[in-house]
């Protein structure tokens, strides 16, 4: 069987990435903070490196979460906070909702949660979601038919997940609540790309927003590879995720970015330093080098990573106003920013 030709970025794709890079700015605090309240997950998806992750699968200590959100509530309340990113938040039961509520109590105004939707049917979960201070609730489904969904989302059951998401959407519509926006996400890959349009139509008809993004490679340090990433090009931009996001593992380690699942770059620990200090350290060790195109000196984990090619996910029309990620909006005036070529404001 003949192999497919490797993916090659089109000029349109390159132009899109160059436009994204041209809008990068230096922020005093991270516009997006992803905090791993748990590194445990109940699925083994074919497109995710969690199934081969070696570090401990534990919950973050509550005291550390409180420290993080208290600083952001005081200093940068509009920072987009994701209470987990490399684990399934709902395995924590009511504790994850208590933590989200506390973040809002101390002033955090832009909370976003992602989930694989497998535990939505748990007692009180629908009510906790709809009564939460979340702006967005993103459900990663990645398949339309039972066959494709269960092939991609290993250990997920279509007959449990799809009815639960539909019930959540029905309850939200009946409640009349504006927030959270319910977003059904589809990571596109060879195994499921033929179902994109059916997925999009199905969930839009039921009141969800739909997000489609290319499959990631999670820095290509594991076995996951994507046929939507150009592995041969010499073209490169400063990584939008590395520039705009700070990621904290459950033990407090601040790592390269949200796809540095094993923590191959650590700039410090949130148990010991403020978020401001850690964001500045990350600026020196990663952001500044990327924006200068100093490719020989960027962190080793960045050198082999091409996930930056997937920047700028595709969204359907906005149903709930004001719930797009910060980069989607043309003006981010709620953040104090510095010109991209300016010296970083480090004391």
N, C-alpha and C positions, 0 to 999 in steps of 0.2 A: 504494500500500500504506500503510495507516494506521500511524502510529508508535505504539509502546507508550507508555503513560503513564510518566512518570519515576518512579523508585523513591522512595518516601517511607518514612522510618523509622517503624516501629510503636512503640507505647508500650512493648511488651515489649523491643524493641531498645534504646530509650532507657533503660529501667530497668536493663538489663544493663550498659550503658556507665557509668551513674551508679554502679553497684555497683563496677565496675572502678576508677573514679576514686576512690571512697571508700577504697580499699585502697592507694592510692599513698603511698609513703614516701620520705624522703630517705636515700639510702644513702651510706656513706662512700666505697665503691668501687662502680662499676657492677655490678649483679647480672648483667648480660649484656654481654659485650664481643664485637663482631663485627670481625674483623681480615681485611682483604682481602689474603691472601697472593698472590692473583693477580686482576687485573681482566680477564683474557682469558677468553673463553667460546667454545665450539664449536657453539653453537646460536643461532638467531635467533627465539625464541619470540614468538608474536603478542601475548602479554600482558606482555611485559617490555621496558623501555626500553633495555636494553643494546644492542640493535640500532641505536639512534640516539645512543648515548653518544659524546661528542667527546673526552674525556680519554684519555691513553695507556693502552694495554692491555699491562701489564707485570706481572712478578712483584715482590713485595716483597723487598728485600734481606734475606738471612738474618740479618745482624747486628741489624737492627731487630726482626725477629720474636723473636730471643733476648732482646733488651732488654725487650720487652713482657712475655713470659711469665715472665722472671726476677722482675720486679717483682710480678706477680700471684701467682706461686708463694710469694713471701715474705709479701706483705701481704694477699692476698685469694684464697686457694686454691680457695674454693668458687664464685668467679665463673664463670658459664657462658660458656665461650669457644667462639666459632664461628671456625674458621681460614679461612673465606672467606664472602663473602656476595654480591658482585656480580661473580662469575666462576665458572668451573668448576674446582674444586680438582684434579681428577684429570688435568688437562692438564699438571700439574707432575711427573707420574710419581712415582718413589720419593721425590723431595724433599719432597712434602707429608707423607708418612708419617714421614720423618726428623724433620720439624719438630714433628709431633704427638707423637712419642715423646719429643723433647727437652722439650716443655712438661710432660709428665707427670714426667719425670726431675727437673725443678726445682720440682715441688710442685703443679702445676695439676691439680685433681681432677675437673673437670666439663667435659669436652671433647665438643663436638657438631659433626659435619660434615654438610653438605648437598651433594648431587650430583645431576646430571641422569641419571646411570646409563649414559651412552653409552659410557664407557670401562671398565666393570667387567670386560670380557673380556680386558683387558690382562694380560700375564704377571705372576703373583704378586699381583695386586690382591685377589683373594678372601682370600688368606692374610694380606695386610697389614691388611685390614679386620678380620678376625676375631681377629687377634693384637694389635690396636691397643688403646690405653687409652681409646678412645671410649666414652662412655656412650650416645650415640644416633648413628645414621647415618640421615639423612633423604634419601629418594629422591623427587625431584619428577618425577611422571609425567604427571598432568593429563589423562589420557584412558584409556579402557578399550579401545575398538576400535582397530584399526590406522588406520582412516580418521580418527577424531577425534584420536588421539594424534599422528599425523603432521601434521595440520592445525594443532594448537596448538603442538607441539614441533618447530618447523621445523628441518630437518636431522637430526632424530632418526629412527631406523629401528626400528619396532615389532618386527620380526623379530630384531633384535639385542638390544634393551633388555629386552623382557619375558622372554625365556629367560635372560638374564644375572641379572636380579633373582631369578627362580625358583631358579636355581642357587645364588646366594648364600644364600637362605633354606634350601635343602636342606643346604648345607654347615654352616650355623650349627646347624641342628637336629641334624645328625650329630655335631657337635663337643661338644655339651652345654654350650656356653658361655652364660653369662647375658647378657654384654655383648658388643658393643653391641646395644641395641634397634634393630631394623630397622623403620623407619617409612616407609610409602608415602604420599606427599602428593598431594592433589588440590586445585588452585586452581579454584574453581567460577566459571564464566562462562556466558554465553548459548550458546557453542559446544559446551559439554560437560555442562551440568547434567543432561541426560537420562541420563547414564551414571554418576552418583554411586553409586547403590545397587549396580549391577553391579560397579563398581570396588571398593567396600567389601567385598562378599561374596567376590570373587575373591581379594583379598590376605589377608583374614582367614583363609580356608580354607588358605592356604599359610604361615601362621604370622607374618605381618607385623602390626604395629599400623597403623592408618589414621588419617590426619589430613586433615580437610577444612577449607579456609578460603576466604573470598571472594577474588575477584581484587582485586589492588591497582592503584592508579593511579600509583605511584612519584612522589608529590607533585604529579601532574598538570602537571608542567613539560615533559613530552614529549607524545606523541600518544596514549598509552594511557589509555583511559577504561573505567569499569566501570558496568554497569547495576545493580549491587548497592550503590551509594553514592548517598546523598541529596545532591544538589548545590544544593538550594534552602533547606534548613533553616537557621535561625539558631541552633539548639541546638548546643552544643559542649562538650567536656570537655577537661581537660588531657591531652595526648597520652601514652598509656601507654608507647609506644616511646621518645618523647623523654625521658620521666622515668626509664625503667629501663635504657636501652641507650646504650652509647657505640660509635661506629663509626669505624674507622680505615681510610682508603684505602691503597693499596699504596705510595704515596709518603710515608706517615706523617701525612697530614692528618687531623685529627679533625673530622668534619663533623656536621651537625645530627642525623642518625639513619641507620638502615640503609636507608632509601629515598631518601636524598639522594645519588643516584647520580652526579651531576655535581659535587658538592661546592660547592653554592651558599652554604653557611655553613661557614666554617672558623674554629675557635677556637684553633688552634695545631697544632704538629707534634710527633709522638711521638719524632722524632729529637732534639728540642731540650728537651722538657719531660717530667716524669714523668707517668704515667697519673693520679696523684692531682691534680696541678696542672691537667691538661687536663679532668678530670672536674669540678673546681671551676669552671673557666672556663665550661664548658658549663652548669653550674648557674646562673651569673649571667646568661648570655646567652640561655638557653632555658628550663630547668626552672622556675626561680622565677617567670618571667613567665607560663608556662602555668598553674602551680598557683594563681597569684593571679587567673587569668582576665583578665589584662591584655592583651586581644586586640589592642589598637592598637599594642602595643610588642613583641609576639612577632616573631621573625625573619620576614623577607619570605617565605622559602620555606614557612614554616608557615601563613601567612595563606591561601594558596590550596589547601593540602593537606587532604584529607578522608580520608586512609587510616586515621586513628584510628578511623573507624567500623568497621573490620574487626578490631578488637582482640578477643581471646578466641577463638582457633581451636577447632574442634570435634575432639575426640579420641575414639577408641574406648576400650574398657576397657583398662587398663594391664596388659600382659603381663609386662614386666620391671619390677620395683618400683624406685621412686626415680628414674625417668627422665623424669618430666614437667618442663616448664620451671618455673622458680622461681615465676612468677606463678600457675601452675595450682594450686599447693599453697596451702592456706588460711593456713598458718603458715610464715613464712620466717625462723625463728629463727637460722639459721646466718649471717645477715647482721646487722651492727650497723645499726640504722635510727633515724631521727629522726621524730617526728610530722610529718604533712604540713604543718601550719600553723606549725611551729617555724622560727626563723631558721636559714638554712643555715649549717653549721658551718665557715665560711671565716675563715681568719685574716687 
